[in-house]
Amino acid sequence: MADFASIRARAAQRKGGDDVLASLLGSAPDNRAVAGLTDDRILSTMAERVFSAGFVWRVIAQKWPGFEEAFLGFEPKRLLFQPEDFWHDLASDTRIVRNPQKIRSVRENAAFIERVSSAHGSFGAFLGNWPADDQVGLMAYLAKHGSRLGGNTGQYFLRWVGWDAFIVSTDFAAALRDAGLDIADNPTSQRDLGRIQAQINQWAAETGLARMQISRILAMSTGANASADELRAYMGE
C-alpha cells in the first residue's frame, strides 16, 4: 500500500496547498455526541438522505421546511399513530417530493427507530455506542433493518448525523485502488467493504485523523479536481 502521507500530499497539491486542504477536512466528528440527538432529528435526517438519493440535493434542502410540516416534525410515535388516510394524502402533498415509495420509507423508518429506541434508550444512543472501527457492520444493520438505507444513502445518513463515517464514492474507491488496495471498481461486496474498513482503520490509527477526514482526503486526491469553493458549497460549509 502507498504511504498515506503521499496521498495527502497529492490532495494538497491539487487543492492549492496543505492549508487549503486542511480547511476542507472539517472538524473531527465525536460519535459520543450523536447519543444526544433526539429520535425526531434522527428520522428527519434519515428521510432527508432517502429523499435526496437520486435527486437534486439543493431542491430537497429548499423544500425541507415543508417536509417538516408534512411529516409532523418527524416525531416517530406521532407518525405511527396516524391513520392510513394521512399517508395516502401525502402522495399528493405539494410541500414534499411526492414519491410513494420514499413516503412509505418514512413510516417504516419511524417504526425502525422506535424498535431500536425501545432496546437502547434512543436511536442516538445506539449509534453513539456502535464501535467506530466497524462502520461496515453498522451499514449492514441499517440496510437490513431500515428502509432504503443501503449503499451510499446509509453512509450519508451517518455522515449527516455526525457519526465518523467514510463515503465509498467513485473517487474514494479509485484512490484506494491506486494506493494498492485490491477492491472492485464499484466495491459493494462484504469482502471489498471489509478491506476498505481495515485500511481506513489502519490509517486512522497511524495518522490520528478521523475516518471522515481520511475519506475526504482520498476523494480529493484523484478524479475531477473541483475547486475549494465548489467543495465547500457541496458540503454545505
N, C-alpha and C positions, 0 to 999 in steps of 0.2 A: 504493500500500500504506500502511496505517496505520503510524505510528511504533511501534516495539516498546516504547518506554517507556510509551506509553499502554496497551498490552496488559498490561504488567507491573503498572501502577498499578491497573488494573481487577481483576486477580487478587489483588493485595494487599488491596484494599478488601473483596473477597469473603471472604478468609480471616482478616481481623481485623488487618491491618497488615503492613508490609513485613518486620518481624522474624519474624512467624509464617510468612509466605510463604518467606522465606529458609531457615527451619528445615525446610521441606518439599522443598527442592530437592535435598538430598543433596550429597555431595562430587563434584567433577568426576571422571569416570572417566579412567583412564590406559590407553589402548589397548595401550601397550607392555607393561604388566603382564600382559595376557592371555596374552602369549607364554610366561609361566611356568606356565600351567595344564597339568596332565598330561592325556593323552588320555582316561583313565578319568573324570576330572571333567568334561571336555567332553561325553562321551557321557552321563554321568549327568544333566547339565543339559539336554541335548537331549531325553532321554527324559522328564524331569520336565515340560518345557514341552509335549511332544507329548501326554502322558497328561492334562495339565491342560486342554488345549483342549476346550471344550465340557463341562467337568466342574467340580465344586466344588473350587477350589484347596486349600481347607483340608483336605479329605479326602485329597487326594493327598499333601500335606505330612505329614499324620499317619501315612500308610501308608509313607512313603518309606524308613524303615529296612528294611522288608520287601522293598521293591523292590531295595534294595542287595544284600540277601542272595540274592534270587531270581535276579538278573542278575549274580551273581558279581563284585560290586563294579564292574560296568560296564567291565571291562578288555577292550578290543576284541579283542586277539589271543586271549585265553582264550575269549571268547564265540564267535569264529569257528571255533574248534576243536571246538565242541560238536556232538554228533550231532543228527539230526532229532528223536529222542525227547525230547531236552532241551527243544526249542522247543515240541513238541506238548504236553508235560506242563505248561508254563507257562500254557496256556489254562485249566487247572483249579487253578492255584495260588492259594490264598486269601490269600497275602501281598500280592498285587498286584491291580490292577483288570484283570479278565480280558477284555480287548478284543483279539481275534486280530489285527486289522489294526495296532493300535498295538504289540503284542508283536512282530510281524514288522518294524515300522519300526526297532526297536532293533537287530535283526540287520542290516538294510540300512544303518543309520547307522554301525554298527561297521565295516562294510566301507568306507563312505564316508570315515570318519575315517582308516582305515588307508591308503587310497589317497592322501589329502591329506598325511598324515604322512610317507609314503614320499617324496613330492616336496618337502616343505618342512621336514622335521625333526620337526615336531609340528603338530597342528592349531592349537594356541595360537599358534605362530609364524606360521602362515598368517593367522590373524585379526589378530594384532598388527601385521603388515606391510601389511594392506589399507588403502588410503587412507581417512582419516577422513571426507573430504568425498564419499565415494562409497558411502554405505550402501545406496542403491538397487541398485547393481551387486552388492554382497555379498548382499543379499536375493535377487536373481535367481539368483546362483550357488547359494545354499543350496537354493532351491526346485527348481532344475534337477537338481542332483546329489545332494541329500539326500532323505530320505523324510519326508513330512508336515511339511516345514519352510517351506512357503509362507505367505503372508499374515502375520497377526499372530503366528503361532507362531514364525516365524523372527525377527521383531523382538523378541519377548520373550526368545527364546534369547540374542540378542546382548546385551540389557539385563542378563539374569541372569548372564552370564559376565563382565560388567564392561566390555563394549565400549560406547563412547559412542553409544548408539542413541536415535533418536526412535521413538515408538509412534504409528502412524496410527489413533488411536481416533476414535470419533464426535465427541467434544468437541474434540479436536485439529483435526480436519478442519473442524468448524464455526467454530472460532476463526480459522483461516486464510481461510476464505471470507468471514467477517465483516470481516477485515482487508483484503480486496480481491483475494485470490488466486483466479484463475479455475480452479477444480477442481470435480469432481463431488461430490455428497453422500457417495458412497462411492468415494473416489479410489484405484482399484486399477490403472488403466491406466498404462503406462510414461510416457505424456505427463503425466499428473497427478503421478505419483511424481517425475518429473524436475523439475517445477515446485516441488514441495514441497522436494526436495533443494536446489535452487538458493536458495530463500528461507531455509531453515534455515541454509545455509552463509553467506548474506549477514548474517543476524542474529548468527551465531556470530562472524564477523569484526568486526562493529560493537560487540558487547557484551562479548566475551571470555568469554561463558558457554559451558558445554559444551552440546552438542546435546541431551543428555538433560535438562538443566535448562531449556532453551528449550521442549522438548516438554512438560515438566510445567507450566510457566507458561501455555502456550497452553491445555492441557487444563483448568487451574484457572480460566481467565478466563471460562468460559462453561459452560452446561449445569447439571445438578444440583449444588447447592453443598454438597458433603459437608464435614463438619467436619474440622478438622486431625487430631483423634484418629482419626476414621474413615479418613482417608487414610493415616495412619501405620500403622494396622493392615493396610490393604490392601497397602501397600508392604513390609510386614514389618519396619518400623523402630520 
